[in-house]
């Protein structure tokens, strides 16, 4: 019995997509984390589109995606692939710009929803004050420094001697009379852009909570049952489950940013930008639950400039 023509075409498309994806993975210059993200998402899309097909056929697939953020993300990824490999992209670029406007409208609707549903910063800190040990460390870092899940996937060392370590490290001396905790973070989402970051904290409560864990040298703070470093998936699930109200680091970051903007603590917002490895414009547009329409004149220069840049790129 002959194989139906449409089945043959699907098989050919799958084979072509596999070879195109392999070539793209070898050519694109991004971090290992981003590369893995590209591979997973492109493999999923390869079941629905022909990477080397016409832009119109790809647009037919993208336009059926209901969530604006998902649509924008998939558009950017397939656009990246076609751009790196030299396929036509004019229509996809135009569509990406259109989806950015849709994302802004969606974000504003979600911002209103978040402003009405999220607790305020004072209440957040009261919840954290009632925690202990690892849970306190996790939520304190989210609510005070705005870091991500990956950032707090740390290994304890008595002293940080290797500043070139590819592991995220936390260091403190349990016998010290004065509290001092140092985090050296080199493995995080935007490390290729911002490089390693060091956070030094002189907070008695945090010091005491970490000391109470009785960590051994080279022990992972959130080690698996086998004593190994958690994978990113494991860490994401763990962090969401153990965060205040299961908000996760993203929603806690929104509460922190709102608190800093409400109180005009713009210097601290700049610090959060560095700690999180996120541009000020991204903090303002993506983590501002008020999504207010402050004019550049009402904001400090650094934020005003980054906001204008973000708005003009939409």
C-alpha positions as CSV (number, residue, x, y, z in Angstrom):
1,X,0.0,0.0,0.0
2,X,1.4,3.4,-1.0
3,X,2.1,6.0,1.7
4,X,-0.3,9.0,1.4
5,X,1.3,12.1,-0.1
6,X,0.6,14.2,3.0
7,X,2.3,11.7,5.3
8,X,5.4,11.7,3.0
9,X,5.4,15.5,3.1
10,X,5.2,15.6,6.9
11,X,8.1,13.1,7.1
12,X,10.2,15.1,4.7
13,X,9.4,18.3,6.7
14,X,10.4,16.7,10.0
15,X,13.7,15.5,8.5
16,X,14.4,18.9,7.0
17,X,13.5,20.6,10.3
18,X,15.9,18.3,12.2
19,X,18.8,19.1,10.0
20,X,18.0,22.9,10.1
21,X,17.7,22.8,13.9
22,X,21.1,21.0,14.1
23,X,22.7,23.6,11.9
24,X,21.2,26.5,13.9
25,X,22.4,25.0,17.2
26,X,25.9,24.8,15.8
27,X,25.9,28.4,14.5
28,X,24.1,30.5,17.0
29,X,26.2,32.2,19.7
30,X,24.3,32.2,23.0
31,X,24.6,30.9,26.5
32,X,24.1,27.2,27.2
33,X,20.9,28.0,29.0
34,X,19.5,30.0,26.1
35,X,20.6,27.4,23.6
36,X,18.7,24.7,25.6
37,X,15.7,26.9,25.6
38,X,15.9,27.4,21.9
39,X,16.2,23.7,21.2
40,X,13.2,22.7,23.4
41,X,10.9,25.3,21.9
42,X,12.0,24.8,18.3
43,X,11.6,21.1,18.6
44,X,8.0,21.7,19.8
45,X,7.3,24.0,16.9
46,X,8.9,21.7,14.4
47,X,5.8,19.5,14.6
48,X,3.7,22.4,13.3
49,X,5.8,24.4,10.8
50,X,8.5,24.0,8.2
51,X,11.4,26.1,9.3
52,X,12.5,26.7,5.7
53,X,8.9,27.2,4.5
54,X,7.3,30.4,3.5
55,X,6.8,33.2,6.0
56,X,3.1,33.1,5.3
57,X,2.8,29.5,6.4
58,X,4.7,30.2,9.6
59,X,2.6,33.2,10.3
60,X,-0.6,31.1,9.9
61,X,0.7,29.0,12.8
62,X,1.8,31.9,15.0
63,X,-1.5,33.8,14.6
64,X,-3.4,30.9,16.1
65,X,-1.5,31.2,19.4
66,X,-3.9,32.9,21.9
67,X,-1.5,34.1,24.6
68,X,0.4,37.3,23.4
69,X,3.5,36.6,25.4
70,X,3.8,33.0,24.1
71,X,3.1,34.3,20.6
72,X,5.8,36.9,20.9
73,X,8.3,34.5,22.3
74,X,7.8,31.9,19.6
75,X,7.9,34.6,16.9
76,X,11.3,35.8,18.2
77,X,12.8,32.3,18.4
78,X,11.8,31.2,14.9
79,X,12.8,34.7,13.6
80,X,16.2,34.2,15.2
81,X,16.6,30.8,13.5
82,X,15.7,32.1,10.1
83,X,17.9,35.2,10.5
84,X,21.0,33.1,11.6
85,X,20.5,30.7,8.7
86,X,19.7,33.4,6.1
87,X,16.0,32.7,5.3
88,X,13.7,35.6,4.5
89,X,12.4,37.4,7.6
90,X,10.8,40.7,6.6
91,X,7.2,39.6,7.3
92,X,8.2,37.9,10.6
93,X,10.0,41.1,11.7
94,X,6.9,43.2,10.9
95,X,4.7,40.7,12.8
96,X,7.0,40.7,15.8
97,X,6.6,44.4,16.0
98,X,2.9,44.0,15.9
99,X,2.9,41.4,18.7
100,X,4.9,43.8,20.9
101,X,2.0,46.2,20.9
102,X,-0.3,43.3,21.7
103,X,2.0,42.3,24.6
104,X,1.9,45.8,26.0
105,X,-2.0,45.7,26.1
106,X,-1.9,42.3,27.6
107,X,0.7,43.4,30.2
108,X,-1.4,46.4,31.2
109,X,-4.4,44.2,31.8
110,X,-2.4,41.8,33.9
111,X,-0.8,44.7,35.8
112,X,-4.2,45.9,36.9
113,X,-5.1,42.3,37.9
114,X,-1.8,42.0,39.8
115,X,-2.2,45.3,41.6
116,X,-5.5,44.1,42.9
117,X,-4.4,40.6,43.9
118,X,-0.9,40.8,45.3
119,X,-0.1,41.6,48.9
120,X,1.9,44.7,49.7
121,X,5.6,44.7,50.7
122,X,5.0,45.1,54.4
123,X,2.7,42.0,54.5
124,X,5.2,40.1,52.3
125,X,8.0,40.8,54.8
126,X,5.8,39.8,57.7
127,X,5.2,36.4,56.1
128,X,9.0,36.0,55.6
129,X,9.7,37.0,59.2
130,X,7.7,33.9,60.2
131,X,9.9,31.6,58.2
132,X,13.1,29.9,59.1
133,X,16.2,28.1,57.6
134,X,16.2,27.5,53.9
135,X,12.7,29.0,53.4
136,X,13.8,32.2,55.1
137,X,17.0,32.4,52.9
138,X,15.1,31.8,49.7
139,X,12.3,34.3,50.3
140,X,14.6,36.9,51.9
141,X,16.8,36.9,48.8
142,X,13.7,37.2,46.5
143,X,12.1,40.0,48.5
144,X,15.3,42.0,49.3
145,X,17.5,41.6,46.3
146,X,15.1,40.5,43.6
147,X,17.2,37.6,42.5
148,X,15.9,34.6,40.5
149,X,15.6,30.9,41.4
150,X,18.8,30.0,39.6
151,X,20.7,32.6,41.6
152,X,20.0,31.0,45.0
153,X,20.8,27.5,43.8
154,X,24.1,27.8,45.7
155,X,26.8,25.7,47.2
156,X,28.2,26.6,50.7
157,X,31.9,27.2,51.0
158,X,33.7,28.5,54.0
159,X,35.8,30.8,51.9
160,X,35.4,31.9,48.3
161,X,38.8,31.3,46.8
162,X,37.9,30.7,43.2
163,X,36.3,33.8,41.7
164,X,36.1,32.0,38.4
165,X,33.9,29.3,39.7
166,X,31.0,28.3,37.4
167,X,29.0,27.4,40.5
168,X,26.9,29.8,42.5
169,X,28.4,30.1,46.0
170,X,27.4,31.3,49.4
171,X,30.0,31.9,52.0
172,X,30.0,32.8,55.7
173,X,32.0,31.9,58.8
174,X,29.6,30.4,61.4
175,X,32.0,31.4,64.2
176,X,32.2,35.0,63.2
177,X,31.0,37.6,65.8
178,X,29.8,40.0,63.1
179,X,27.3,38.8,60.5
180,X,28.6,38.6,57.0
181,X,27.2,36.5,54.1
182,X,28.7,36.7,50.6
183,X,27.1,35.3,47.5
184,X,29.1,34.9,44.3
185,X,26.7,34.3,41.4
186,X,28.1,33.3,38.0
187,X,25.4,30.9,36.8
188,X,22.3,32.9,36.0
189,X,20.0,33.9,33.2
190,X,21.8,36.9,31.9
191,X,25.4,36.1,33.0
192,X,26.7,36.5,29.4
193,X,25.5,40.1,29.5
194,X,26.3,41.1,33.0
195,X,29.1,38.7,34.1
196,X,29.6,37.3,37.6
197,X,28.0,39.3,40.5
198,X,28.8,39.4,44.2
199,X,26.3,40.3,46.9
200,X,27.6,41.0,50.4
201,X,25.0,41.0,53.2
202,X,25.5,42.0,56.8
203,X,22.1,41.0,58.2
204,X,22.0,39.3,61.6
205,X,18.8,37.4,60.9
206,X,19.9,36.0,57.6
207,X,23.3,35.0,59.1
208,X,21.6,33.2,62.0
209,X,19.2,31.3,59.7
210,X,22.0,30.1,57.5
211,X,24.2,29.2,60.4
212,X,21.3,27.1,61.9
213,X,21.5,24.8,58.8
214,X,24.9,23.4,60.0
215,X,26.1,23.3,56.4
216,X,29.2,21.3,55.6
217,X,31.8,22.7,53.2
218,X,30.8,22.2,49.5
219,X,27.2,21.3,50.5
220,X,24.4,22.5,48.3
221,X,21.9,24.6,50.3
222,X,19.0,23.0,48.4
223,X,20.6,19.6,47.7
224,X,18.5,16.7,46.4
225,X,18.0,13.6,48.6
226,X,21.2,12.2,47.0
227,X,23.1,15.3,48.0
228,X,23.4,16.6,44.5
229,X,22.9,20.0,42.9
230,X,19.2,20.6,41.9
231,X,18.5,20.8,38.2
232,X,16.9,24.0,37.0
233,X,13.5,22.3,36.7
234,X,13.9,20.9,40.3
235,X,14.9,24.3,41.6
236,X,12.0,26.1,39.9
237,X,9.4,23.7,41.4
238,X,11.1,23.9,44.8
239,X,11.3,27.7,44.8
240,X,7.7,28.1,43.7
241,X,6.4,25.7,46.4
242,X,8.5,27.2,49.2
243,X,7.9,30.9,48.3
244,X,5.4,33.0,50.2
245,X,1.8,32.1,49.0
246,X,3.6,30.1,46.3
247,X,4.0,33.4,44.5
248,X,7.4,32.4,43.0
249,X,10.3,34.8,42.4
250,X,8.6,36.7,39.6
251,X,5.6,37.9,41.5
252,X,7.7,38.7,44.6
253,X,9.9,40.8,42.3
254,X,6.8,42.7,41.2
255,X,5.9,43.4,44.9
256,X,9.5,44.6,45.5
257,X,9.6,46.9,42.4
258,X,6.2,48.4,43.3
259,X,7.5,49.1,46.9
260,X,10.6,50.8,45.6
261,X,8.7,52.9,43.1
262,X,6.0,53.9,45.6
263,X,8.6,55.1,48.0
264,X,10.8,56.7,45.2
265,X,13.7,54.5,46.2
266,X,15.2,54.8,42.8
267,X,18.8,54.0,43.9
268,X,17.7,50.7,45.3
269,X,15.8,50.0,42.1
270,X,19.1,50.4,40.4
271,X,20.7,48.0,42.8
272,X,17.9,45.4,42.1
273,X,18.7,45.8,38.4
274,X,22.2,44.8,39.1
275,X,21.4,42.0,41.5
276,X,18.8,40.5,39.2
277,X,20.8,41.1,36.0
278,X,17.9,42.9,34.4
279,X,17.9,46.2,32.6
280,X,16.1,49.1,34.4
281,X,13.7,49.4,31.4
282,X,12.7,45.7,31.9
283,X,12.1,46.2,35.6
284,X,10.0,49.2,34.9
285,X,7.9,47.7,32.1
286,X,7.7,44.1,33.1
287,X,7.8,44.2,36.9
288,X,5.9,47.4,37.6
289,X,2.5,46.1,38.7
290,X,1.0,49.6,38.6
291,X,2.1,50.0,34.9
292,X,1.7,53.7,35.5
293,X,2.0,56.3,32.8
294,X,4.7,58.5,34.6
295,X,6.2,60.9,32.2
296,X,10.0,60.8,31.9
297,X,10.2,64.1,33.7
298,X,8.7,62.5,36.9
299,X,11.3,59.8,37.0
300,X,15.1,59.9,37.7
301,X,17.2,60.2,34.5
302,X,18.4,56.5,34.4
303,X,14.9,55.1,34.6
304,X,13.4,57.8,32.3
305,X,16.0,57.1,29.6
306,X,15.5,53.3,29.9
307,X,11.7,53.7,29.8
308,X,11.9,55.9,26.7
309,X,14.2,53.4,25.1
310,X,11.9,50.5,25.9
311,X,8.8,52.3,24.7
312,X,10.5,53.3,21.4
313,X,11.5,49.7,20.8
314,X,7.9,48.5,21.0
